[in-house]
Amino acid sequence: MEKTISWESRVGLLTNPLVLKQTALTVIGAGLIMAFLLSFIMAVTGEFSSILPLLGASVLVAAGLGLLAAFIMLVFMGNRVRVRFTVSKDGILWQTVDKRVLGTNRLAVIAGVLGGSMQTAGAGALATSREKEFVAWNEIATMETNPKHLQIVLRNSWRPVMMVVCLPENFQMVVDYATQRIHPATAEDGAPRKAVVKPIGRALLRSLAVSLTSAPVFMLNSSWIELDPFFPLLMFCFALATVWLIPFFGWVVLGAGAIVAAQVLSGGIFWFSVLDGGEQAVYVLAWAGLVWLAWFSIGALRGRFPPPLLEK
């Protein structure tokens, strides 16, 4: 029977190049997503003059998010996270065992729900879902080693899937163990390039579909029907999060969509016959969009539409 290697290690945060890179990408991505969401909403509601100031606000928010992330890593986490790694014949398991981090993740979810903050609740839910991760050997295409930081970065054919931080006494042992089990794709078959294009391309197309199906819902807020803007925005944001992050957010889309549908039904069904052709078209398209978003969310929850982060 093959041996299992298990150990605990303190993973550096702001002193770790990979963590810094991932944090920077997250902050930049958050700013771009915010800019897109606000610009999209202003465009579909005809408030084009508000787009430029909101783009500036998105830059400031992204900068603030970066400073907040650095503050949390330094003050609340002590620039370290305690993690247990287990290497076996099946793959590698990452388990966060740092009680400060576990408590912070759950507190973020509770605070976000109670405070009505989608960003806080979503970030907490995403962090909670990644406290324990397993990567099988057949999901790994290559690995990169960094002896200086005792670090091994495992990659599939297009992105890092796990960072393993070893101890001085077991670094080479883990490298040898992994080397025997990883079978990288050959450069001639073109797999890495195709694998990058497919997950990102699918996610971009789904994001476009989410935007197009959500637009008529925002356009409904007129003199003949009034919607609480919070729920269409909640539905739209979490639909994009379902596309890119984790399928679990599909439950939020279904709940927010049901509330929006109830508002549309109560506010617009009795006025449909007196609407002009353009308003009737928007009304029908809004219903079609709600149906599509519900179908997509259910499919994501059932595993039919995995986000890029979960693509093999």
Order of alpha helices (4+ residues) and beta strands (2+ residues): beta-alpha-alpha-beta-beta-alpha-alpha-beta-beta-beta-beta-alpha-alpha-alpha-alpha-alpha
